[in-house]
Amino acid sequence: MKYCAHDYQRMATEFIETHSEAAVFLDCGLGKTVVTLTAIESLMFDRFEIGSALVIAPLRVARDTWPAEIAKWDHLADLTYSVAVGTEAERIAALKAKACIHIINRENVKWLLCDSGLPFEYDMVVIDELSSFKSSQAQRFRALAKARPKVRRIVGLTGTPSSNGLMDLWAEFRVLDMGQRLGRYISQYRLRYFTPDRRNAQAVFSYRLLPGAEQQIYRAIGDITISMRAADHLKMPERIETCVEVELSPEEQERYRMLKEQMVIELDGEEITAANAAALAGKLCQMANGAVYADEGGSIVIHGRKLDALDDLVESACGRPMLLAYWYRHDLERIRQRLLGSGVSFSCLDSPRSMEQWNRGELQVGLVHPASAGHGLNLQDGGSRIAWFGLPWSLELYQQTNARLWRQGQKDAGVVIQRIVARGTIDERIIKALEGKARTQDALMDAVKAELGRK
């Protein structure tokens, strides 16, 4: 297929070509993969600045999306590639294969750099979903940061750079510029831009920005960062986001209240306990959804309020396909049982075959987990409705999963996002948290947003 680049795509490609360190924050659907591949092709065959490139991406994106994009466009015909996923023997064979680009999943970064025994001789590294390197404690971050001085060019791609706040940016930019802009150590970053917020004596649980620090951070990273929003450059479908509320019975509300206040409750002869605040939040999320894991294993059903709401959503769709995002395995099992009982055609979208079925319109309901379907999958051909059975705390997973449908190429005029919420439960707090995180991320994207024609 002939590649006819949009103006914003040409600008993003030129930015990568002219910056040895580049943070490219492009919304989902703007074509960041072909933008980057075009830059690699130019740097390799026109400018002769690189001879090899390594792409690090989520597993499915590494296995499916990057090879598909290389094969799709005529101007990339000279780019050879090898995908290093699978068993260790398969990965080693793929990395030893002569190719312009080696593609590896992010879970194997530490293995590649520390355990494979293979030389690390890449002129350019591309990190697809830079946000997956936001933890400075993660092994993948430490391994890549150690190898970073060997790399002449590096590109970080993401549409969600600060899904949990600006503290995420330190590790992401430490990988890109080795600490030049935000400091070599996270302690320097915290001291310069943040002050302790919630704490208990010497233990600090959270930080808040110092006055004026937000704009200082944006200025510090602005010279190597480009940001573009889909709504600014594409005719996007209308996005309609609503909450479908369900009401727990007085007995169910009492069970929820007891666990929330006492952090322990006995249900059907099984004990449910929460050892700390984080565990309690997880248990409350499960109870809001309708079932909860017991201490001794297995799960206990509390109610079917959200399943009843799901029945109504499927019926009101009148046969039109709907993505359904779930979080817990016991939710998936109960959803499967309910859909089987109603005769609805459905499948988990966890394989190339099931995703092809979805995109051909053969499924009424496609079940997705945000952690596995949140990045890189093109599902917009199969429908324009998505429902959330349970909400994640992660803004990144929430936005990326919605972007499987709300993106360029969506045929319908609007995308409907419906969140099933149990009234008076932690569901309502999660929605507020997601909205607060979105405001922080929007401010970052606006601060470094690229204007077409700006030099």
ChimeraX attribute file (.defattr): number of C-alpha atoms within 10 A of each C-alpha:
attribute: neighborCount
match mode: 1-to-1
recipient: residues
	/A:1	9
	/A:2	9
	/A:3	12
	/A:4	9
	/A:5	14
	/A:6	13
	/A:7	12
	/A:8	20
	/A:9	21
	/A:10	15
	/A:11	20
	/A:12	24
	/A:13	22
	/A:14	16
	/A:15	20
	/A:16	26
	/A:17	20
	/A:18	12
	/A:19	15
	/A:20	16
	/A:21	23
	/A:22	25
	/A:23	27
	/A:24	26
	/A:25	26
	/A:26	23
	/A:27	22
	/A:28	24
	/A:29	22
	/A:30	21
	/A:31	17
	/A:32	21
	/A:33	16
	/A:34	20
	/A:35	19
	/A:36	24
	/A:37	21
	/A:38	25
	/A:39	19
	/A:40	27
	/A:41	19
	/A:42	18
	/A:43	18
	/A:44	17
	/A:45	13
	/A:46	10
	/A:47	11
	/A:48	10
	/A:49	16
	/A:50	18
	/A:51	16
	/A:52	17
	/A:53	23
	/A:54	22
	/A:55	20
	/A:56	23
	/A:57	27
	/A:58	20
	/A:59	21
	/A:60	19
	/A:61	21
	/A:62	23
	/A:63	19
	/A:64	14
	/A:65	18
	/A:66	22
	/A:67	16
	/A:68	12
	/A:69	14
	/A:70	20
	/A:71	14
	/A:72	15
	/A:73	16
	/A:74	11
	/A:75	15
	/A:76	20
	/A:77	11
	/A:78	11
	/A:79	17
	/A:80	14
	/A:81	20
	/A:82	21
	/A:83	23
	/A:84	25
	/A:85	21
	/A:86	14
	/A:87	9
	/A:88	14
	/A:89	10
	/A:90	13
	/A:91	20
	/A:92	17
	/A:93	13
	/A:94	20
	/A:95	23
	/A:96	14
	/A:97	15
	/A:98	12
	/A:99	16
	/A:100	19
	/A:101	23
	/A:102	23
	/A:103	26
	/A:104	26
	/A:105	21
	/A:106	22
	/A:107	15
	/A:108	21
	/A:109	20
	/A:110	17
	/A:111	16
	/A:112	23
	/A:113	17
	/A:114	14
	/A:115	10
	/A:116	15
	/A:117	10
	/A:118	13
	/A:119	10
	/A:120	13
	/A:121	12
	/A:122	18
	/A:123	16
	/A:124	23
	/A:125	23
	/A:126	21
	/A:127	24
	/A:128	27
	/A:129	23
	/A:130	26
	/A:131	21
	/A:132	21
	/A:133	25
	/A:134	23
	/A:135	17
	/A:136	18
	/A:137	10
	/A:138	13
	/A:139	16
	/A:140	20
	/A:141	21
	/A:142	18
	/A:143	16
	/A:144	18
	/A:145	18
	/A:146	12
	/A:147	13
	/A:148	18
	/A:149	12
	/A:150	12
	/A:151	15
	/A:152	14
	/A:153	23
	/A:154	23
	/A:155	22
	/A:156	26
	/A:157	22
	/A:158	22
	/A:159	28
	/A:160	25
	/A:161	27
	/A:162	24
	/A:163	27
	/A:164	21
	/A:165	18
	/A:166	20
	/A:167	21
	/A:168	18
	/A:169	22
	/A:170	26
	/A:171	28
	/A:172	26
	/A:173	26
	/A:174	23
	/A:175	27
	/A:176	26
	/A:177	23
	/A:178	18
	/A:179	18
	/A:180	12
	/A:181	19
	/A:182	23
	/A:183	18
	/A:184	17
	/A:185	14
	/A:186	16
	/A:187	11
	/A:188	13
	/A:189	18
	/A:190	19
	/A:191	11
	/A:192	16
	/A:193	20
	/A:194	20
	/A:195	15
	/A:196	15
	/A:197	12
	/A:198	12
	/A:199	11
	/A:200	8
	/A:201	6
	/A:202	6
	/A:203	9
	/A:204	12
	/A:205	10
	/A:206	12
	/A:207	15
	/A:208	16
	/A:209	17
	/A:210	14
	/A:211	11
	/A:212	9
	/A:213	14
	/A:214	17
	/A:215	12
	/A:216	13
	/A:217	20
	/A:218	18
	/A:219	14
	/A:220	13
	/A:221	19
	/A:222	16
	/A:223	14
	/A:224	21
	/A:225	24
	/A:226	22
	/A:227	21
	/A:228	24
	/A:229	19
	/A:230	18
	/A:231	13
	/A:232	11
	/A:233	14
	/A:234	14
	/A:235	12
	/A:236	19
	/A:237	20
	/A:238	12
	/A:239	14
	/A:240	11
	/A:241	12
	/A:242	12
	/A:243	15
	/A:244	16
	/A:245	17
	/A:246	18
	/A:247	15
	/A:248	21
	/A:249	11
	/A:250	9
	/A:251	10
	/A:252	16
	/A:253	16
	/A:254	12
	/A:255	16
	/A:256	22
	/A:257	15
	/A:258	14
	/A:259	19
	/A:260	19
	/A:261	10
	/A:262	11
	/A:263	19
	/A:264	15
	/A:265	18
	/A:266	13
	/A:267	14
	/A:268	8
	/A:269	8
	/A:270	16
	/A:271	13
	/A:272	19
	/A:273	18
	/A:274	19
	/A:275	9
	/A:276	9
	/A:277	11
	/A:278	9
	/A:279	13
	/A:280	19
	/A:281	14
	/A:282	16
	/A:283	24
	/A:284	22
	/A:285	24
	/A:286	22
	/A:287	24
	/A:288	30
	/A:289	29
	/A:290	22
	/A:291	21
	/A:292	23
	/A:293	21
	/A:294	17
	/A:295	12
	/A:296	9
	/A:297	8
	/A:298	10
	/A:299	17
	/A:300	17
	/A:301	17
	/A:302	20
	/A:303	16
	/A:304	18
	/A:305	19
	/A:306	24
	/A:307	20
	/A:308	12
	/A:309	17
	/A:310	21
	/A:311	15
	/A:312	11
	/A:313	16
	/A:314	19
	/A:315	13
	/A:316	10
	/A:317	13
	/A:318	9
	/A:319	13
	/A:320	16
	/A:321	23
	/A:322	24
	/A:323	28
	/A:324	25
	/A:325	23
	/A:326	22
	/A:327	19
	/A:328	17
	/A:329	12
	/A:330	20
	/A:331	21
	/A:332	19
	/A:333	10
	/A:334	16
	/A:335	21
	/A:336	17
	/A:337	10
	/A:338	17
	/A:339	17
	/A:340	12
	/A:341	9
	/A:342	12
	/A:343	8
	/A:344	16
	/A:345	14
	/A:346	22
	/A:347	19
	/A:348	17
	/A:349	21
	/A:350	15
	/A:351	11
	/A:352	11
	/A:353	10
	/A:354	17
	/A:355	21
	/A:356	16
	/A:357	17
	/A:358	26
	/A:359	18
	/A:360	13
	/A:361	15
	/A:362	17
	/A:363	23
	/A:364	20
	/A:365	27
	/A:366	26
	/A:367	21
	/A:368	22
	/A:369	19
	/A:370	23
	/A:371	16
	/A:372	16
	/A:373	22
	/A:374	19
	/A:375	26
	/A:376	25
	/A:377	18
	/A:378	19
	/A:379	25
	/A:380	21
	/A:381	17
	/A:382	26
	/A:383	27
	/A:384	25
	/A:385	23
	/A:386	26
	/A:387	26
	/A:388	23
	/A:389	23
	/A:390	23
	/A:391	25
	/A:392	19
	/A:393	18
	/A:394	16
	/A:395	24
	/A:396	27
	/A:397	21
	/A:398	19
	/A:399	21
	/A:400	22
	/A:401	25
	/A:402	26
	/A:403	22
	/A:404	25
	/A:405	30
	/A:406	29
	/A:407	23
	/A:408	20
	/A:409	15
	/A:410	21
	/A:411	15
	/A:412	16
	/A:413	11
	/A:414	16
	/A:415	24
	/A:416	20
	/A:417	22
	/A:418	19
	/A:419	21
	/A:420	24
	/A:421	26
	/A:422	23
	/A:423	15
	/A:424	15
	/A:425	20
	/A:426	20
	/A:427	22
	/A:428	15
	/A:429	12
	/A:430	19
	/A:431	17
	/A:432	12
	/A:433	15
	/A:434	20
	/A:435	12
	/A:436	15
	/A:437	19
	/A:438	20
	/A:439	13
	/A:440	16
	/A:441	21
	/A:442	15
	/A:443	15
	/A:444	22
	/A:445	24
	/A:446	13
	/A:447	18
	/A:448	19
	/A:449	18
	/A:450	19
	/A:451	13
	/A:452	13
	/A:453	8
	/A:454	6
	/A:455	6
